[in-house]
Amino acid sequence: MVVVVAVVTLAVVFILSERWRRGALVFGSATLLGAAFRLCLPTDRVGLLAVRGRWFDVGAMTAVGAAIVLLAASIDPLGTG
């Protein structure tokens, strides 16, 4: 859980420094990282990443994380690159 929170904090730093697209990519990656931890670690070690059943948690976090990453990657950078 601490690793996922650290990556989310990094995403917030990017967003606050007006790098919102990069922040969204990092946030989506943190969600996918949480899904991987939920899949691989035992239930008593994942902390607050365990909300429902293992497969529901992994599926939901994977779907949301992938959607965030794909949306952030598909948005035009508005002339910045």
N, CA, C and O atoms as a CHARMM CRD file, in Angstrom:
* protein
*
  324
    1    1 MET  N      0.82000  -1.19200   0.00000 PROA 1      0.00000
    2    1 MET  CA     0.00000   0.00000   0.00000 PROA 1      0.00000
    3    1 MET  C      0.86500   1.25700   0.00000 PROA 1      0.00000
    4    1 MET  O      0.52400   2.24700  -0.64700 PROA 1      0.00000
    5    2 VAL  N      1.96700   1.21900   0.71300 PROA 2      0.00000
    6    2 VAL  CA     2.83500   2.39800   0.79600 PROA 2      0.00000
    7    2 VAL  C      3.42500   2.74200  -0.57100 PROA 2      0.00000
    8    2 VAL  O      3.54900   3.91600  -0.91800 PROA 2      0.00000
    9    3 VAL  N      3.78300   1.73400  -1.33600 PROA 3      0.00000
   10    3 VAL  CA     4.36000   1.96900  -2.66200 PROA 3      0.00000
   11    3 VAL  C      3.33000   2.61900  -3.58000 PROA 3      0.00000
   12    3 VAL  O      3.65600   3.54800  -4.32000 PROA 3      0.00000
   13    4 VAL  N      2.10900   2.14500  -3.53900 PROA 4      0.00000
   14    4 VAL  CA     1.04800   2.70600  -4.37400 PROA 4      0.00000
   15    4 VAL  C      0.78000   4.15800  -3.97200 PROA 4      0.00000
   16    4 VAL  O      0.61600   5.01600  -4.83900 PROA 4      0.00000
   17    5 VAL  N      0.73500   4.43700  -2.68400 PROA 5      0.00000
   18    5 VAL  CA     0.51400   5.81000  -2.21900 PROA 5      0.00000
   19    5 VAL  C      1.67500   6.71600  -2.64300 PROA 5      0.00000
   20    5 VAL  O      1.45300   7.87600  -2.98800 PROA 5      0.00000
   21    6 ALA  N      2.89600   6.20400  -2.62300 PROA 6      0.00000
   22    6 ALA  CA     4.04800   6.99400  -3.06600 PROA 6      0.00000
   23    6 ALA  C      3.93400   7.34400  -4.54800 PROA 6      0.00000
   24    6 ALA  O      4.24800   8.46800  -4.94200 PROA 6      0.00000
   25    7 VAL  N      3.49300   6.40500  -5.36600 PROA 7      0.00000
   26    7 VAL  CA     3.33400   6.67400  -6.80100 PROA 7      0.00000
   27    7 VAL  C      2.18800   7.65600  -7.03200 PROA 7      0.00000
   28    7 VAL  O      2.29400   8.52000  -7.90200 PROA 7      0.00000
   29    8 VAL  N      1.10600   7.54300  -6.27900 PROA 8      0.00000
   30    8 VAL  CA    -0.00200   8.49900  -6.39000 PROA 8      0.00000
   31    8 VAL  C      0.46900   9.89200  -5.97500 PROA 8      0.00000
   32    8 VAL  O      0.08200  10.88700  -6.58800 PROA 8      0.00000
   33    9 THR  N      1.29800   9.96300  -4.94300 PROA 9      0.00000
   34    9 THR  CA     1.84800  11.25300  -4.52200 PROA 9      0.00000
   35    9 THR  C      2.68600  11.87100  -5.63800 PROA 9      0.00000
   36    9 THR  O      2.61600  13.07700  -5.87400 PROA 9      0.00000
   37   10 LEU  N      3.47100  11.05500  -6.31900 PROA 10     0.00000
   38   10 LEU  CA     4.23600  11.54100  -7.46200 PROA 10     0.00000
   39   10 LEU  C      3.30300  12.07200  -8.54600 PROA 10     0.00000
   40   10 LEU  O      3.58800  13.10100  -9.15900 PROA 10     0.00000
   41   11 ALA  N      2.19700  11.38300  -8.78500 PROA 11     0.00000
   42   11 ALA  CA     1.22300  11.84600  -9.77300 PROA 11     0.00000
   43   11 ALA  C      0.64400  13.20200  -9.36500 PROA 11     0.00000
   44   11 ALA  O      0.46300  14.07800 -10.21100 PROA 11     0.00000
   45   12 VAL  N      0.35700  13.37700  -8.09500 PROA 12     0.00000
   46   12 VAL  CA    -0.18000  14.65700  -7.61600 PROA 12     0.00000
   47   12 VAL  C      0.84700  15.77200  -7.80900 PROA 12     0.00000
   48   12 VAL  O      0.48500  16.89200  -8.17000 PROA 12     0.00000
   49   13 VAL  N      2.11800  15.47400  -7.57100 PROA 13     0.00000
   50   13 VAL  CA     3.17200  16.46600  -7.78500 PROA 13     0.00000
   51   13 VAL  C      3.20400  16.88000  -9.25400 PROA 13     0.00000
   52   13 VAL  O      3.31400  18.06900  -9.55600 PROA 13     0.00000
   53   14 PHE  N      3.11000  15.92300 -10.16400 PROA 14     0.00000
   54   14 PHE  CA     3.07500  16.25300 -11.59400 PROA 14     0.00000
   55   14 PHE  C      1.86600  17.12000 -11.92100 PROA 14     0.00000
   56   14 PHE  O      1.98400  18.10200 -12.65400 PROA 14     0.00000
   57   15 ILE  N      0.72100  16.76800 -11.38900 PROA 15     0.00000
   58   15 ILE  CA    -0.49700  17.51500 -11.68300 PROA 15     0.00000
   59   15 ILE  C     -0.40300  18.93300 -11.14200 PROA 15     0.00000
   60   15 ILE  O     -0.80600  19.87800 -11.82000 PROA 15     0.00000
   61   16 LEU  N      0.12200  19.09800  -9.93400 PROA 16     0.00000
   62   16 LEU  CA     0.24800  20.42500  -9.34400 PROA 16     0.00000
   63   16 LEU  C      1.29400  21.28200 -10.06200 PROA 16     0.00000
   64   16 LEU  O      1.22800  22.51100 -10.02100 PROA 16     0.00000
   65   17 SER  N      2.24800  20.63800 -10.71200 PROA 17     0.00000
   66   17 SER  CA     3.24000  21.39400 -11.47500 PROA 17     0.00000
   67   17 SER  C      2.80500  21.55900 -12.93500 PROA 17     0.00000
   68   17 SER  O      3.62800  21.80300 -13.81800 PROA 17     0.00000
   69   18 GLU  N      1.51600  21.42500 -13.16800 PROA 18     0.00000
   70   18 GLU  CA     0.87800  21.62400 -14.47200 PROA 18     0.00000
   71   18 GLU  C      1.33800  20.64800 -15.54000 PROA 18     0.00000
   72   18 GLU  O      1.35300  20.97600 -16.72600 PROA 18     0.00000
   73   19 ARG  N      1.70600  19.47400 -15.12600 PROA 19     0.00000
   74   19 ARG  CA     1.99500  18.36400 -16.03600 PROA 19     0.00000
   75   19 ARG  C      0.88000  17.33400 -15.86400 PROA 19     0.00000
   76   19 ARG  O      1.13000  16.18400 -15.50200 PROA 19     0.00000
   77   20 TRP  N     -0.35800  17.76600 -16.13200 PROA 20     0.00000
   78   20 TRP  CA    -1.52400  16.94100 -15.80800 PROA 20     0.00000
   79   20 TRP  C     -1.58200  15.67000 -16.63300 PROA 20     0.00000
   80   20 TRP  O     -2.05200  14.64000 -16.14900 PROA 20     0.00000
   81   21 ARG  N     -1.11500  15.72600 -17.86500 PROA 21     0.00000
   82   21 ARG  CA    -1.15900  14.52300 -18.70800 PROA 21     0.00000
   83   21 ARG  C     -0.20100  13.45900 -18.17400 PROA 21     0.00000
   84   21 ARG  O     -0.56000  12.28400 -18.08700 PROA 21     0.00000
   85   22 ARG  N      1.00900  13.86800 -17.82000 PROA 22     0.00000
   86   22 ARG  CA     1.97900  12.94800 -17.22200 PROA 22     0.00000
   87   22 ARG  C      1.47600  12.45800 -15.86600 PROA 22     0.00000
   88   22 ARG  O      1.65400  11.29000 -15.51800 PROA 22     0.00000
   89   23 GLY  N      0.84500  13.35300 -15.10000 PROA 23     0.00000
   90   23 GLY  CA     0.27400  12.96600 -13.81200 PROA 23     0.00000
   91   23 GLY  C     -0.81700  11.92000 -13.96400 PROA 23     0.00000
   92   23 GLY  O     -0.91400  10.99100 -13.16200 PROA 23     0.00000
   93   24 ALA  N     -1.64000  12.07500 -15.00000 PROA 24     0.00000
   94   24 ALA  CA    -2.68900  11.08700 -15.24300 PROA 24     0.00000
   95   24 ALA  C     -2.09300   9.73400 -15.62600 PROA 24     0.00000
   96   24 ALA  O     -2.59700   8.69100 -15.21100 PROA 24     0.00000
   97   25 LEU  N     -1.02800   9.75300 -16.41300 PROA 25     0.00000
   98   25 LEU  CA    -0.35900   8.49300 -16.77000 PROA 25     0.00000
   99   25 LEU  C      0.22800   7.81100 -15.53500 PROA 25     0.00000
  100   25 LEU  O      0.11900   6.59500 -15.38000 PROA 25     0.00000
  101   26 VAL  N      0.84300   8.59400 -14.66800 PROA 26     0.00000
  102   26 VAL  CA     1.42800   8.02600 -13.45500 PROA 26     0.00000
  103   26 VAL  C      0.32700   7.52200 -12.52700 PROA 26     0.00000
  104   26 VAL  O      0.48100   6.47300 -11.90100 PROA 26     0.00000
  105   27 PHE  N     -0.78700   8.25900 -12.43000 PROA 27     0.00000
  106   27 PHE  CA    -1.90000   7.81900 -11.58900 PROA 27     0.00000
  107   27 PHE  C     -2.49100   6.50700 -12.10400 PROA 27     0.00000
  108   27 PHE  O     -2.77300   5.60400 -11.31700 PROA 27     0.00000
  109   28 GLY  N     -2.68000   6.39900 -13.42000 PROA 28     0.00000
  110   28 GLY  CA    -3.16800   5.15000 -13.99400 PROA 28     0.00000
  111   28 GLY  C     -2.19500   4.00900 -13.76400 PROA 28     0.00000
  112   28 GLY  O     -2.60400   2.87600 -13.51000 PROA 28     0.00000
  113   29 SER  N     -0.91100   4.30800 -13.85400 PROA 29     0.00000
  114   29 SER  CA     0.11300   3.28600 -13.58200 PROA 29     0.00000
  115   29 SER  C      0.07500   2.84600 -12.12700 PROA 29     0.00000
  116   29 SER  O      0.28300   1.67000 -11.82900 PROA 29     0.00000
  117   30 ALA  N     -0.19000   3.78200 -11.21700 PROA 30     0.00000
  118   30 ALA  CA    -0.31100   3.43000  -9.79600 PROA 30     0.00000
  119   30 ALA  C     -1.49900   2.49900  -9.57800 PROA 30     0.00000
  120   30 ALA  O     -1.43400   1.58200  -8.76000 PROA 30     0.00000
  121   31 THR  N     -2.57200   2.73400 -10.30400 PROA 31     0.00000
  122   31 THR  CA    -3.73400   1.86200 -10.19100 PROA 31     0.00000
  123   31 THR  C     -3.42200   0.46800 -10.71300 PROA 31     0.00000
  124   31 THR  O     -3.83200  -0.52700 -10.11500 PROA 31     0.00000
  125   32 LEU  N     -2.69700   0.39100 -11.82600 PROA 32     0.00000
  126   32 LEU  CA    -2.29000  -0.91200 -12.35400 PROA 32     0.00000
  127   32 LEU  C     -1.30100  -1.60900 -11.42100 PROA 32     0.00000
  128   32 LEU  O     -1.33000  -2.83100 -11.28000 PROA 32     0.00000
  129   33 LEU  N     -0.43200  -0.83300 -10.79100 PROA 33     0.00000
  130   33 LEU  CA     0.49200  -1.39400  -9.80700 PROA 33     0.00000
  131   33 LEU  C     -0.26600  -1.96100  -8.61200 PROA 33     0.00000
  132   33 LEU  O      0.07500  -3.02700  -8.10000 PROA 33     0.00000
  133   34 GLY  N     -1.28800  -1.24700  -8.17700 PROA 34     0.00000
  134   34 GLY  CA    -2.13000  -1.75200  -7.09100 PROA 34     0.00000
  135   34 GLY  C     -2.82600  -3.04600  -7.47300 PROA 34     0.00000
  136   34 GLY  O     -2.96500  -3.94500  -6.64400 PROA 34     0.00000
  137   35 ALA  N     -3.26500  -3.14600  -8.71900 PROA 35     0.00000
  138   35 ALA  CA    -3.89300  -4.38500  -9.18700 PROA 35     0.00000
  139   35 ALA  C     -2.89400  -5.53700  -9.17700 PROA 35     0.00000
  140   35 ALA  O     -3.23800  -6.65900  -8.80700 PROA 35     0.00000
  141   36 ALA  N     -1.66100  -5.25700  -9.58500 PROA 36     0.00000
  142   36 ALA  CA    -0.63000  -6.30500  -9.58400 PROA 36     0.00000
  143   36 ALA  C     -0.31400  -6.75300  -8.15600 PROA 36     0.00000
  144   36 ALA  O     -0.16400  -7.94700  -7.89500 PROA 36     0.00000
  145   37 PHE  N     -0.21500  -5.78700  -7.23300 PROA 37     0.00000
  146   37 PHE  CA     0.02700  -6.15000  -5.83200 PROA 37     0.00000
  147   37 PHE  C     -1.12900  -6.96300  -5.27300 PROA 37     0.00000
  148   37 PHE  O     -0.91500  -7.93300  -4.54500 PROA 37     0.00000
  149   38 ARG  N     -2.35400  -6.57400  -5.60900 PROA 38     0.00000
  150   38 ARG  CA    -3.52600  -7.30100  -5.10800 PROA 38     0.00000
  151   38 ARG  C     -3.54400  -8.72300  -5.65100 PROA 38     0.00000
  152   38 ARG  O     -3.97600  -9.64900  -4.96400 PROA 38     0.00000
  153   39 LEU  N     -3.07800  -8.89600  -6.87300 PROA 39     0.00000
  154   39 LEU  CA    -3.05300 -10.22100  -7.47600 PROA 39     0.00000
  155   39 LEU  C     -1.97600 -11.10600  -6.85300 PROA 39     0.00000
  156   39 LEU  O     -2.20800 -12.29200  -6.62200 PROA 39     0.00000
  157   40 CYS  N     -0.81800 -10.54600  -6.58400 PROA 40     0.00000
  158   40 CYS  CA     0.33500 -11.34900  -6.17300 PROA 40     0.00000
  159   40 CYS  C      0.49500 -11.53700  -4.67100 PROA 40     0.00000
  160   40 CYS  O      1.00500 -12.56800  -4.23200 PROA 40     0.00000
  161   41 LEU  N      0.07200 -10.56800  -3.88100 PROA 41     0.00000
  162   41 LEU  CA     0.29800 -10.63300  -2.44100 PROA 41     0.00000
  163   41 LEU  C     -0.87400 -11.29500  -1.71600 PROA 41     0.00000
  164   41 LEU  O     -2.00500 -11.23800  -2.19800 PROA 41     0.00000
  165   42 PRO  N     -0.62200 -11.91100  -0.58000 PROA 42     0.00000
  166   42 PRO  CA    -1.72200 -12.48000   0.20500 PROA 42     0.00000
  167   42 PRO  C     -2.61800 -11.36500   0.76900 PROA 42     0.00000
  168   42 PRO  O     -2.18200 -10.22500   0.93100 PROA 42     0.00000
  169   43 THR  N     -3.85500 -11.71200   1.06000 PROA 43     0.00000
  170   43 THR  CA    -4.85100 -10.73200   1.49100 PROA 43     0.00000
  171   43 THR  C     -4.42700  -9.98200   2.74400 PROA 43     0.00000
  172   43 THR  O     -4.70700  -8.78900   2.86200 PROA 43     0.00000
  173   44 ASP  N     -3.77100 -10.63600   3.66700 PROA 44     0.00000
  174   44 ASP  CA    -3.38600  -9.95400   4.90800 PROA 44     0.00000
  175   44 ASP  C     -2.22100  -8.98100   4.71500 PROA 44     0.00000
  176   44 ASP  O     -1.89800  -8.23600   5.64000 PROA 44     0.00000
  177   45 ARG  N     -1.58100  -8.96700   3.54100 PROA 45     0.00000
  178   45 ARG  CA    -0.43900  -8.07500   3.28800 PROA 45     0.00000
  179   45 ARG  C     -0.77900  -6.88100   2.41900 PROA 45     0.00000
  180   45 ARG  O      0.03300  -5.96100   2.32000 PROA 45     0.00000
  181   46 VAL  N     -1.95400  -6.85200   1.77800 PROA 46     0.00000
  182   46 VAL  CA    -2.24500  -5.77700   0.83400 PROA 46     0.00000
  183   46 VAL  C     -2.91200  -4.57700   1.48300 PROA 46     0.00000
  184   46 VAL  O     -3.04300  -3.53700   0.83800 PROA 46     0.00000
  185   47 GLY  N     -3.32800  -4.68000   2.70300 PROA 47     0.00000
  186   47 GLY  CA    -3.92000  -3.54000   3.40000 PROA 47     0.00000
  187   47 GLY  C     -5.22500  -3.08300   2.77000 PROA 47     0.00000
  188   47 GLY  O     -6.12900  -3.88400   2.52800 PROA 47     0.00000
  189   48 LEU  N     -5.31000  -1.79100   2.51000 PROA 48     0.00000
  190   48 LEU  CA    -6.54800  -1.21200   1.98900 PROA 48     0.00000
  191   48 LEU  C     -6.79100  -1.49200   0.51100 PROA 48     0.00000
  192   48 LEU  O     -7.82000  -1.08200  -0.02600 PROA 48     0.00000
  193   49 LEU  N     -5.88200  -2.17300  -0.15000 PROA 49     0.00000
  194   49 LEU  CA    -6.12300  -2.57000  -1.53500 PROA 49     0.00000
  195   49 LEU  C     -7.16100  -3.68300  -1.61900 PROA 49     0.00000
  196   49 LEU  O     -7.75500  -3.90200  -2.67500 PROA 49     0.00000
  197   50 ALA  N     -7.38200  -4.38400  -0.51200 PROA 50     0.00000
  198   50 ALA  CA    -8.39100  -5.44800  -0.46500 PROA 50     0.00000
  199   50 ALA  C     -9.72200  -4.83800  -0.05500 PROA 50     0.00000
  200   50 ALA  O     -9.91300  -4.47000   1.10400 PROA 50     0.00000
  201   51 VAL  N    -10.63700  -4.73300  -1.00200 PROA 51     0.00000
  202   51 VAL  CA   -11.94900  -4.16100  -0.72900 PROA 51     0.00000
  203   51 VAL  C    -13.01200  -5.23900  -0.82700 PROA 51     0.00000
  204   51 VAL  O    -13.84000  -5.37800   0.07300 PROA 51     0.00000
  205   52 ARG  N    -12.99800  -5.98600  -1.88600 PROA 52     0.00000
  206   52 ARG  CA   -13.94100  -7.08500  -2.10200 PROA 52     0.00000
  207   52 ARG  C    -13.13000  -8.35400  -2.31300 PROA 52     0.00000
  208   52 ARG  O    -12.07600  -8.51800  -1.69900 PROA 52     0.00000
  209   53 GLY  N    -13.59100  -9.23400  -3.15200 PROA 53     0.00000
  210   53 GLY  CA   -12.83200 -10.44000  -3.46000 PROA 53     0.00000
  211   53 GLY  C    -11.61000 -10.11200  -4.29900 PROA 53     0.00000
  212   53 GLY  O    -11.55800  -9.07200  -4.95500 PROA 53     0.00000
  213   54 ARG  N    -10.63700 -10.99400  -4.27500 PROA 54     0.00000
  214   54 ARG  CA    -9.38000 -10.75900  -5.00000 PROA 54     0.00000
  215   54 ARG  C     -9.62000 -10.49000  -6.47700 PROA 54     0.00000
  216   54 ARG  O     -9.08700  -9.52000  -7.01700 PROA 54     0.00000
  217   55 TRP  N    -10.40900 -11.32600  -7.14100 PROA 55     0.00000
  218   55 TRP  CA   -10.58600 -11.18500  -8.58700 PROA 55     0.00000
  219   55 TRP  C    -11.39700  -9.96000  -8.94600 PROA 55     0.00000
  220   55 TRP  O    -11.16000  -9.34700  -9.98700 PROA 55     0.00000
  221   56 PHE  N    -12.35000  -9.59000  -8.10600 PROA 56     0.00000
  222   56 PHE  CA   -13.09800  -8.35900  -8.35700 PROA 56     0.00000
  223   56 PHE  C    -12.17200  -7.14800  -8.23100 PROA 56     0.00000
  224   56 PHE  O    -12.18900  -6.25800  -9.08100 PROA 56     0.00000
  225   57 ASP  N    -11.36900  -7.11800  -7.17300 PROA 57     0.00000
  226   57 ASP  CA   -10.44200  -6.00800  -6.96600 PROA 57     0.00000
  227   57 ASP  C     -9.45700  -5.88300  -8.12200 PROA 57     0.00000
  228   57 ASP  O     -9.22300  -4.78500  -8.62600 PROA 57     0.00000
  229   58 VAL  N     -8.88100  -7.00400  -8.54100 PROA 58     0.00000
  230   58 VAL  CA    -7.91000  -6.98800  -9.63700 PROA 58     0.00000
  231   58 VAL  C     -8.58700  -6.53800 -10.93500 PROA 58     0.00000
  232   58 VAL  O     -8.03600  -5.71300 -11.66300 PROA 58     0.00000
  233   59 GLY  N     -9.74400  -7.05800 -11.22200 PROA 59     0.00000
  234   59 GLY  CA   -10.45500  -6.67500 -12.45000 PROA 59     0.00000
  235   59 GLY  C    -10.84700  -5.21000 -12.46400 PROA 59     0.00000
  236   59 GLY  O    -10.68300  -4.53000 -13.47600 PROA 59     0.00000
  237   60 ALA  N    -11.36400  -4.72300 -11.35000 PROA 60     0.00000
  238   60 ALA  CA   -11.79100  -3.32900 -11.28500 PROA 60     0.00000
  239   60 ALA  C    -10.60100  -2.37700 -11.39300 PROA 60     0.00000
  240   60 ALA  O    -10.64800  -1.39900 -12.13900 PROA 60     0.00000
  241   61 MET  N     -9.53800  -2.66600 -10.64800 PROA 61     0.00000
  242   61 MET  CA    -8.36600  -1.77900 -10.70600 PROA 61     0.00000
  243   61 MET  C     -7.68200  -1.83700 -12.07000 PROA 61     0.00000
  244   61 MET  O     -7.17700  -0.82300 -12.55200 PROA 61     0.00000
  245   62 THR  N     -7.66200  -3.00300 -12.69000 PROA 62     0.00000
  246   62 THR  CA    -7.07000  -3.11700 -14.01500 PROA 62     0.00000
  247   62 THR  C     -7.88000  -2.33400 -15.04900 PROA 62     0.00000
  248   62 THR  O     -7.30900  -1.63700 -15.88800 PROA 62     0.00000
  249   63 ALA  N     -9.18700  -2.44700 -14.99200 PROA 63     0.00000
  250   63 ALA  CA   -10.04300  -1.72800 -15.94200 PROA 63     0.00000
  251   63 ALA  C     -9.90500  -0.21700 -15.77000 PROA 63     0.00000
  252   63 ALA  O     -9.75400   0.51100 -16.75100 PROA 63     0.00000
  253   64 VAL  N     -9.95700   0.25000 -14.53300 PROA 64     0.00000
  254   64 VAL  CA    -9.85600   1.69000 -14.28500 PROA 64     0.00000
  255   64 VAL  C     -8.46000   2.20000 -14.64000 PROA 64     0.00000
  256   64 VAL  O     -8.32900   3.23800 -15.29000 PROA 64     0.00000
  257   65 GLY  N     -7.42200   1.48400 -14.22200 PROA 65     0.00000
  258   65 GLY  CA    -6.05200   1.90300 -14.52800 PROA 65     0.00000
  259   65 GLY  C     -5.78300   1.94300 -16.02200 PROA 65     0.00000
  260   65 GLY  O     -5.17500   2.88900 -16.52300 PROA 65     0.00000
  261   66 ALA  N     -6.23100   0.92100 -16.73300 PROA 66     0.00000
  262   66 ALA  CA    -6.03300   0.88900 -18.18700 PROA 66     0.00000
  263   66 ALA  C     -6.79600   2.01800 -18.86800 PROA 66     0.00000
  264   66 ALA  O     -6.28500   2.63600 -19.80100 PROA 66     0.00000
  265   67 ALA  N     -8.01100   2.29100 -18.41100 PROA 67     0.00000
  266   67 ALA  CA    -8.79300   3.38500 -18.99700 PROA 67     0.00000
  267   67 ALA  C     -8.10400   4.73000 -18.78000 PROA 67     0.00000
  268   67 ALA  O     -8.05500   5.55000 -19.69800 PROA 67     0.00000
  269   68 ILE  N     -7.57800   4.96600 -17.59500 PROA 68     0.00000
  270   68 ILE  CA    -6.89800   6.23100 -17.31100 PROA 68     0.00000
  271   68 ILE  C     -5.64900   6.37000 -18.17200 PROA 68     0.00000
  272   68 ILE  O     -5.40700   7.43100 -18.74800 PROA 68     0.00000
  273   69 VAL  N     -4.85500   5.30300 -18.26300 PROA 69     0.00000
  274   69 VAL  CA    -3.63000   5.35500 -19.06800 PROA 69     0.00000
  275   69 VAL  C     -3.97300   5.57500 -20.54000 PROA 69     0.00000
  276   69 VAL  O     -3.34100   6.40100 -21.20000 PROA 69     0.00000
  277   70 LEU  N     -4.94800   4.86000 -21.05800 PROA 70     0.00000
  278   70 LEU  CA    -5.31400   5.00800 -22.47400 PROA 70     0.00000
  279   70 LEU  C     -5.88100   6.38600 -22.76700 PROA 70     0.00000
  280   70 LEU  O     -5.55200   6.97700 -23.79600 PROA 70     0.00000
  281   71 LEU  N     -6.72000   6.91000 -21.89100 PROA 71     0.00000
  282   71 LEU  CA    -7.25100   8.25200 -22.10500 PROA 71     0.00000
  283   71 LEU  C     -6.16200   9.31800 -22.03400 PROA 71     0.00000
  284   71 LEU  O     -6.13000  10.23100 -22.85800 PROA 71     0.00000
  285   72 ALA  N     -5.27800   9.20600 -21.06100 PROA 72     0.00000
  286   72 ALA  CA    -4.20600  10.18300 -20.92800 PROA 72     0.00000
  287   72 ALA  C     -3.25000  10.11400 -22.12900 PROA 72     0.00000
  288   72 ALA  O     -2.75900  11.14400 -22.59200 PROA 72     0.00000
  289   73 ALA  N     -2.99600   8.92900 -22.61700 PROA 73     0.00000
  290   73 ALA  CA    -2.09200   8.78400 -23.75900 PROA 73     0.00000
  291   73 ALA  C     -2.73000   9.24300 -25.06100 PROA 73     0.00000
  292   73 ALA  O     -2.02100   9.63600 -25.98700 PROA 73     0.00000
  293   74 SER  N     -4.05100   9.20100 -25.14900 PROA 74     0.00000
  294   74 SER  CA    -4.72400   9.54200 -26.39800 PROA 74     0.00000
  295   74 SER  C     -5.06100  11.03400 -26.53100 PROA 74     0.00000
  296   74 SER  O     -5.42200  11.49100 -27.61600 PROA 74     0.00000
  297   75 ILE  N     -4.94800  11.78000 -25.45200 PROA 75     0.00000
  298   75 ILE  CA    -5.29900  13.19500 -25.49200 PROA 75     0.00000
  299   75 ILE  C     -4.18100  13.97700 -26.18000 PROA 75     0.00000
  300   75 ILE  O     -2.99800  13.77200 -25.90500 PROA 75     0.00000
  301   76 ASP  N     -4.57600  14.86400 -27.06900 PROA 76     0.00000
  302   76 ASP  CA    -3.61000  15.71400 -27.76500 PROA 76     0.00000
  303   76 ASP  C     -2.91700  16.63100 -26.77000 PROA 76     0.00000
  304   76 ASP  O     -3.58500  17.26300 -25.95200 PROA 76     0.00000
  305   77 PRO  N     -1.59000  16.71700 -26.82000 PROA 77     0.00000
  306   77 PRO  CA    -0.87600  17.55500 -25.84500 PROA 77     0.00000
  307   77 PRO  C     -1.06400  19.06000 -26.07300 PROA 77     0.00000
  308   77 PRO  O     -0.40200  19.85700 -25.40900 PROA 77     0.00000
  309   78 LEU  N     -1.92600  19.46100 -26.97100 PROA 78     0.00000
  310   78 LEU  CA    -2.27600  20.86200 -27.19600 PROA 78     0.00000
  311   78 LEU  C     -1.06900  21.70200 -27.60700 PROA 78     0.00000
  312   78 LEU  O     -0.82900  22.77700 -27.05700 PROA 78     0.00000
  313   79 GLY  N     -0.33300  21.20700 -28.55700 PROA 79     0.00000
  314   79 GLY  CA     0.76900  21.96900 -29.10900 PROA 79     0.00000
  315   79 GLY  C      2.02800  21.99100 -28.25700 PROA 79     0.00000
  316   79 GLY  O      2.92300  22.79600 -28.51200 PROA 79     0.00000
  317   80 THR  N      2.11900  21.13800 -27.26200 PROA 80     0.00000
  318   80 THR  CA     3.29600  21.16300 -26.41500 PROA 80     0.00000
  319   80 THR  C      4.34100  20.14800 -26.85300 PROA 80     0.00000
  320   80 THR  O      5.35700  19.99100 -26.17600 PROA 80     0.00000
  321   81 GLY  N      4.12800  19.47300 -27.93300 PROA 81     0.00000
  322   81 GLY  CA     5.16800  18.54400 -28.28300 PROA 81     0.00000
  323   81 GLY  C      4.88300  17.80600 -29.49600 PROA 81     0.00000
  324   81 GLY  O      5.68800  16.97400 -29.91600 PROA 81     0.00000
